[in-house]
Amino acid sequence: MNTILNPLYNAVSWVIVTIHKLLSPIFSADSGVSWSLSIIGLVILIRVLLIPLFVKQIKSQRALTALQPHMKEIQKKHKDDRQKQSEEMMKLYKKHKTNPLASCFPILAQAPIFFALFTVLNGIGKNPPSAHGVLTQADVVSAAHAKFFGAPISATFLGTTNGTVKIVTVILIAFMSLTTFTTQRQLMLKGMPKMDSSNNMMLQQQKIMLYAFPLIFAVSGVNFPIGVLIYWSTTNLWTWGQQFYVIKRNPTPGSPAFLELQAKKARKSGEPIPGDTTPNDENQSGTTEVKGQRQQPTKKNKKKKKYDK
């Protein structure tokens, strides 16, 4: 297994060592700042490389949103036949060249790197420290003594009785879970068109992800070295910022963010706001209407009838 993963260990450790060498003259080689920023630099490099995959993810999500009416028809038509329903869904995805699992691609793509980093940092935490990839024994000894806010980056919550380590790991785990939750909630509230919640598979999946992923991070985080927690916290923050930018600048058509952007553009250009049914300030008779006040009907003067005596 190690032989198969050796190229990945080499790649991950090479990036960390290269960034560390660049930072060493500034913060010193044994500084926790140098090693922590090396891990953060690894995240930034990976996420930049994953931008094309993120674009594909956005396109797939929007395609799935557009297919919601067709998906509901299939669910309604084959509600008593799950197998037929699944077959028709797969045909629909294939026809429109989309994939319901595309939203998980960035996470799946990072999984091998995450595992490699976990192995490298675990080796640093051993007694004596064990080198993986291109790390030398001097590198792992230096990293083993490096600290992040007073806690060794190779330490884990369950692997120590040190109070500082436990406080730092709890804060990082809480930050990981919070950023995961807020990222998913941001997508559901602002980035998705409003859907009928009844029998909506996509919405149900989003709700599961909203609560399941933060829980997974909270439970599994106690086994991760602090360096891995730094990695995952940074990538979560990147995901939140990247998604915020897309929702703000290029929102999904029909989503609340899209309607807000259209209204903002309309206000700037002086055009009618889409979906705004507010009457004009002046009616056809030239009188000014007060918003929120009911207009009283005007009485017409009736001519008195003249009767011939």
N, C-alpha and C positions, 0 to 999 in steps of 0.2 A: 504493500500500500504506500509506504514512504517513497519507494522508487517511482511510483506513478505520480505522486504529488511533489516530487523534488523540483520540477520546473516552476511550480507555483510558489514553493518556499523560496526559491532563488529570486523570483520576480518581486515578491513582497518584501523580502529582506533587503534586496538591492535598492529599492526605492527608499526604504527607511534609512539605510546606511548613507545613501547619496545625499538625502536632505539633511541628515545629521551632520555630515562632514561640512556642508555649506553653513550650517548654523553654529557649529562648534567655536569658530573664532569670535562669535558674538556673545554666546551664552556659556561657553566652556563645554568641553566634551562630556563631562559627567553630570551636567545640569539636567534636571527634570524638564526644564523648559525646552531644551534641545530635543529630547526624546519625545516629549508630548507633541511638539510642533511637527516632528517627523511623521508621527501617526496621522495628525490632522492633514499634513501635506499629501499623504497617501490617499486619504479620503477625497481631497480636492481633485487629484489626478484621476482617480477612478470615476468620479462623478462627471468630470468633463468628458471622459471617454464614453460614458454612458448616455450622453445627451441625445445621440441619434436614436437610441433605444427608448428614451423618454418621449421623444417626438412620436415614435411609432405607437407608444402606449396611449398618448393623447388622441391620436387619430382613431385607434381601435375603440377607445371609450366613446368617442363621439359617434362612431359608426353604430355601436351597440345601442346608443341612445336613440338614434334615428330608426333602428329596427324594432323598438319597443312595441309599436302597434301590431307589427307582423308577428312578433313573439306572443303577444296576448291572444291573437287569433288562433295560433297553433295550440296554445294552452287550453283555450276554450273548446276548440274542435276536437282535441284528443285528450280531454280531461280524464277519461277513464282508461286510457292506454298510455302508461308512462314510457314504454319502449318506443312506441310510434311517435310520441311527443319528442323524445330525445333524437330520434332519427330525423324528423322534420327540422328540428333546431339545428342539427349539424349541417343539413342541406342548406339552410338559410345562411349560416355562417360562411360556408364554402362559397355560395353564390356571391355574397357581398365581400368576400375576402377579408373577414375579420375573425378575431379570436377572443373569446370571453376571458381567457387567462392572461391576456396581454398586460393587464394592470399589475400582474405579479412578476413580470419579466425583470424589471430593475432589481427587485429583491433576490430573485433566483440567480441573476447574473453576479450579484455580490456574494452569494453564499460560499463559493469556493475560496474567494479572497478572504472572507471572514474566517473560514475554517483554518486557512493557512496562517493568518495573523494570530488566531487563538493558539495554534501549535507553537509558533515562534515565541510568543509571550509566555506560554506555559513552560517552555524550555528555559527561558530567562529566570522564571520563578523557582526552578528546581535547586536543590542543594547537593552538589555544586551546580551552577548554571550550565545549561546544555545549549550548544549553538545549532541553529538550523539555517539552511540556505547559505548565503554568502557572509553571514555574521561570523566574526572571529571570536575566540574565547575572550579576548580583551573587550570586544564590543558587548558581549552578553554580561560580563562582570560589571561594566560601566552602566548598562541599562538596568541591571538588577538593583543597583544602588540609587538610580534616578527616582525622584519623587514628584508626585503631582499633588500640590497642596498638602505636603507632608506625608503622603501615602505612597509607598512603592508602586510603580505602574504594573508590576508583575503580581501584586497581591490580589486575593479574592476575598469576598465577604465571608464565605464559609471556611476559608483556609487560614484564618488568623483570629487572634483575640485582641488585636490592636484596635483601640477605640477610634483612632483617626481614620484607619482604613475603612472601618464599618460606616462611619459618618460620610466619607467621600463616596463610597460605593452606593449608599442609600440615596444620596443627592443625585448621582449620575443615573441611577436606575429610575428614580422619580422623573428626572428630566427626559429620559428616553421614552418613558410611558406617556408623559404629558405631550411631548412633541408628536408622537405617533397618533394620539387621540385628536389633538387639535388639527393636524394635517388632514385626517380623514373627515373630521367634522366640517372643516373649511370647504372641502370638496362637496360634501353633501348639501350644505346650506347655500353655497354661492356658485359652485361649479357645475351643478347638475340641473337639468330642466325639471320642473315639478311633475311628478308622476303619481298615478293612482297607486296607493300603497297596497291595495288588495291584489294578491297573487302576482306580485311583481318580483321576478327572480333577481334582477339586477339590484333593486333597492334592498332586498333582503340580504344579498351578499354584502352590500356596502355597510349595512347595519351590523352584520356579524363581524366584519373587519374593524368597525369602529370600536368594538369592545374586546374582541378576541386578541388582536395584536398587542395592545397595551398590557393586557393580562399576561400574555406569553413573555413579553419583555420583563415584566415585574417578577415573574416566577423564575425564569431562567437566568436573570441577571446576577443572582447571588453566586453563580458558578463562574462568571466571567472575570478574567483579570481586569484591573483598572484600565490598562491600555486598550483592551477590547471595548470597554464601556465608553472610553473617549472616542474611539473610532465610530461606534454606533450612534452616540449622541451627536457627533458632528455630521454624520450622513443624514440623520433625521432632520437636523436643522437645515441642511442644504435642501432636502426634499420639501420642507415647509416653505422656504424662500422661493424655490423654483416654481412650486405650484401657485404660490401667491402672485408671482409675476405673471404667469400664464392666465390665471383667472382675472387679473386686473387688466392686462393688455390684450389678450386674445381669448375671451371667454367662450364657452360652448353656446351656440345659438339656442335661444329659448331659456337659458339659465337666468337666475336672478341677477348675476353679475353682468350678463349680456344686456338685459333690460336696463340696468343702471347705466351702463356705458352708452347705450343708445339714447337714453334720456339726457345724459350729460352732453353728448354731441349735439342733440336737438336744441338744448338750451343755449349752447354757444352760437349756433347758426341761426337761432330765432325761429326754427321750424317747429311745427306741432310735435309734442312729445308722443311717441308711439304708445297707444293704449290709454292715453289721457282723455277722458270724456268730460273734463271740466269745461263749462260753457265760456264763451268769450266774455271779456269784461263789459263790452258794449253790445246790446242787442240791436236788432234791425231798426228799432224806432229811435235809436240814438241815445237812449237813457242808459245810465250806468247801473249794472247789477251788483248787488252786494252779495259776495259768496257766503253761503250758509243761511241766507234769508230768503224766505219764500216770497215770490212776487205776487202781489195782490192784483186780482183782476180789476180792470177799470170799468166803471159803470158808464154806459152809453146814455146820453140824454134822449129821452123818449119824447117825441113830438105829441103834444096834446091834440087829441082828435076834436075837430070842430063839428058840432052838430047843428044842422039847420033847424031853426025853430019853425 
